[in-house]
Amino acid sequence: WESHTFAYSEARYIRHLKKGKSPIALLRGGEGSTCSSSARNDIVRLRQVAYEFFDEKANHFIPMERPELLAEAFHALIQSTEASDLSLKSPALRANR
C-alpha cells in the first residue's frame, strides 16, 4: 500500500530537482517501487546521475535488503562530487576537509 501512495501522489519532486546542482543516486525496484519509470526518466533528464541500480524483482526495501548498494551509491556520489568540485562550494564539507 505504501508504494501505491507514492504512485498516486503529485510529482512535487520536479521543482526540487530543478533547483539542485549536485549529482544523485537512483536505487529502484521493479515491484512496488516508489520511483516509477517515468519518475526515473524525469530525474535523468534534469540531473546528473552518479549511480543507478535497478532490479526488476526488488521493491522499495532495497536499502534494507541490499545495504552494499548504498555503500556503492555513496562512493559514486562522493567521487562524482569531488570530480565536479561541488564539495568546495558547501561550507559544511569545506569545514571537514
CORURNOR-V620203 format. One line per field, one symbol per residue. phi: phi as a letter, one per 30 degrees, with the letter a starting at -180 (. if undefined). psi: psi as a letter, one per 40 degrees, with the letter a starting at -180 (. if undefined). Layout:
BEGIN
phi = ???
psi = ???
END
This chain:
BEGIN
phi = .ddddddcdddddeddddddbddbccbbcdciddbddddedddddcbdcdabbbbdcdbdceeddbdddddddddddddddddciddddcedddddd
psi = dddddddeiigedddddddidiiiihhiiehfiehiddddddddddihhdhhhhhdeiaeeddddgdddddddddddddddddeeddeehddddde.
END
